[in-house]
């Protein structure tokens, strides 16, 4: 599932009551993990974020179903701002649009999405879009392809290896 499809998904508790919506995920690229999932709860004037982890997830389909009931949700950590509880992770939205370079500094494209397994809290691939408006192509990269991650993502791949893996 793409992370962009997961964010915004409705969340149900163990007893099939709507809890809120997935607002954001915190990711740790070096370990290829989804660190935390943030569920927006409450009204627009009193919005809080419920912080859940892999052990709290029962199923992921058209809805995110939790293993916890209302009482369990009341006991979970809630924060006013996502930044208060990022731990080792970085917000998914902070990676979107980041420039990706080859090992020798050639620009490949920009990060546009991720393929994740929310239930296993894993990142399977990062989707990089390359090319112009009329000739967009995609490159799927894994954690094994990443050399460094900072303001830019630098791959362990050279331009020829990137070209061999680009898909329409």
C-alpha positions as CSV (number, residue, x, y, z in Angstrom):
1,X,0.0,0.0,0.0
2,X,1.2,3.5,-0.8
3,X,1.8,5.7,2.3
4,X,-0.2,8.5,0.6
5,X,-3.2,6.1,0.5
6,X,-2.7,5.1,4.1
7,X,-2.7,8.7,5.4
8,X,-6.3,9.8,5.6
9,X,-7.6,6.2,6.2
10,X,-10.4,6.0,8.8
11,X,-9.5,4.2,12.1
12,X,-11.8,1.9,14.0
13,X,-11.3,0.5,17.5
14,X,-11.6,-3.1,18.6
15,X,-15.4,-2.6,19.0
16,X,-15.9,-1.1,15.5
17,X,-16.3,2.5,16.7
18,X,-14.7,5.2,14.6
19,X,-11.6,6.7,16.4
20,X,-10.3,9.2,13.8
21,X,-8.2,9.2,10.7
22,X,-4.5,8.5,10.1
23,X,-2.9,11.9,10.1
24,X,0.8,11.1,9.6
25,X,3.5,8.4,9.9
26,X,7.0,8.7,11.3
27,X,9.5,6.8,9.3
28,X,13.1,5.6,10.0
29,X,14.7,5.1,6.6
30,X,17.9,3.5,7.9
31,X,15.9,0.6,9.4
32,X,13.2,0.7,6.8
33,X,10.5,1.1,9.5
34,X,7.4,3.0,10.2
35,X,8.2,4.2,13.7
36,X,4.8,5.6,14.8
37,X,1.4,6.2,13.3
38,X,-0.5,9.3,14.4
39,X,-4.3,9.3,14.4
40,X,-6.1,12.6,14.5
41,X,-8.9,12.5,17.1
42,X,-11.2,15.2,18.5
43,X,-12.8,18.2,16.9
44,X,-11.1,20.9,14.8
45,X,-10.9,23.1,17.9
46,X,-9.7,20.3,20.2
47,X,-7.5,18.2,17.9
48,X,-5.1,15.7,19.5
49,X,-3.0,12.9,18.0
50,X,-3.2,9.4,19.2
51,X,0.2,7.6,18.9
52,X,0.0,4.0,17.9
53,X,2.6,1.3,17.1
54,X,2.7,-2.0,15.3
55,X,1.3,-4.0,18.3
56,X,-1.9,-1.8,18.3
57,X,-2.9,-2.8,14.7
58,X,-5.3,-5.7,14.1
59,X,-5.9,-5.3,10.4
60,X,-5.5,-2.9,7.5
61,X,-8.0,-3.0,4.6
62,X,-10.3,-0.1,3.6
63,X,-10.1,0.9,7.3
64,X,-7.3,0.6,9.9
65,X,-8.6,-1.6,12.7
66,X,-7.0,-1.5,16.1
67,X,-6.6,-4.2,18.7
68,X,-7.6,-1.8,21.5
69,X,-11.0,-0.7,22.8
70,X,-12.1,2.8,24.0
71,X,-10.5,2.2,27.4
72,X,-7.2,1.2,25.8
73,X,-7.3,4.3,23.6
74,X,-7.9,6.5,26.7
75,X,-4.7,5.1,28.1
76,X,-2.5,5.6,25.0
77,X,-0.2,8.5,24.6
78,X,-1.9,11.6,23.0
79,X,0.0,14.7,21.9
80,X,-1.1,18.2,20.8
81,X,1.6,18.3,18.1
82,X,3.2,15.4,16.2
83,X,6.6,17.0,16.6
84,X,6.4,16.4,20.3
85,X,6.6,12.6,19.8
86,X,8.8,11.9,16.7
87,X,11.4,9.8,18.6
88,X,13.9,8.6,16.0
89,X,11.5,9.0,13.1
90,X,10.9,11.8,10.6
91,X,7.5,12.8,9.3
92,X,6.5,11.2,6.0
93,X,5.5,14.5,4.6
94,X,9.0,15.9,5.2
95,X,10.5,13.3,2.7
96,X,8.1,14.1,-0.1
97,X,9.8,16.3,-2.7
98,X,13.3,15.5,-1.4
99,X,15.9,15.4,-4.3
100,X,17.5,12.0,-5.0
101,X,21.1,11.8,-6.3
102,X,23.2,9.0,-7.8
103,X,26.5,8.0,-6.0
104,X,28.3,10.4,-8.3
105,X,26.0,13.4,-7.7
106,X,23.7,13.3,-10.7
107,X,20.1,14.2,-10.0
108,X,17.7,11.2,-10.4
109,X,14.4,12.9,-9.4
110,X,12.3,13.5,-6.3
111,X,10.7,11.3,-3.6
112,X,7.0,11.1,-4.3
113,X,5.7,8.2,-2.2
114,X,6.5,5.0,-0.3
115,X,5.2,1.5,-0.5
116,X,4.6,0.4,3.1
117,X,3.1,-2.5,5.2
118,X,1.3,-0.6,7.9
119,X,0.5,-3.7,9.9
120,X,4.2,-4.8,9.9
121,X,5.4,-1.2,10.2
122,X,7.7,-1.8,7.2
123,X,8.8,0.4,4.3
124,X,9.1,-1.9,1.3
125,X,10.2,0.7,-1.3
126,X,10.6,4.4,-1.8
127,X,9.1,5.8,-5.0
128,X,11.2,8.3,-6.9
129,X,9.7,10.2,-9.8
130,X,12.0,11.2,-12.6
131,X,11.7,12.9,-15.9
132,X,9.7,15.9,-17.1
133,X,5.9,16.6,-16.9
134,X,5.2,14.6,-20.1
135,X,7.8,11.9,-19.6
136,X,7.4,11.0,-16.0
137,X,8.9,7.7,-14.9
138,X,9.3,5.9,-11.6
139,X,12.2,4.3,-9.8
140,X,11.6,2.0,-6.8
141,X,14.4,1.9,-4.3
142,X,14.9,0.0,-1.1
143,X,17.0,0.7,2.0
144,X,19.8,-1.3,0.5
145,X,20.1,1.3,-2.3
146,X,20.5,4.3,0.1
147,X,24.0,5.6,0.7
148,X,23.1,8.7,2.8
149,X,20.0,10.6,3.8
150,X,20.1,14.3,4.9
151,X,18.7,17.3,3.0
152,X,19.1,15.0,-0.1
153,X,19.0,11.3,-0.6
154,X,22.2,9.8,-2.1
155,X,21.9,6.4,-3.7
156,X,24.6,3.7,-3.9
157,X,23.6,3.5,-7.6
158,X,25.4,5.1,-10.6
159,X,23.4,6.7,-13.5
160,X,23.5,3.5,-15.6
161,X,22.1,1.3,-12.7
162,X,19.3,3.9,-12.2
163,X,18.5,3.9,-15.9
164,X,18.2,0.1,-15.9
165,X,15.6,0.2,-13.1
166,X,13.4,3.1,-14.2
167,X,9.8,2.1,-15.1
168,X,7.0,3.9,-16.9
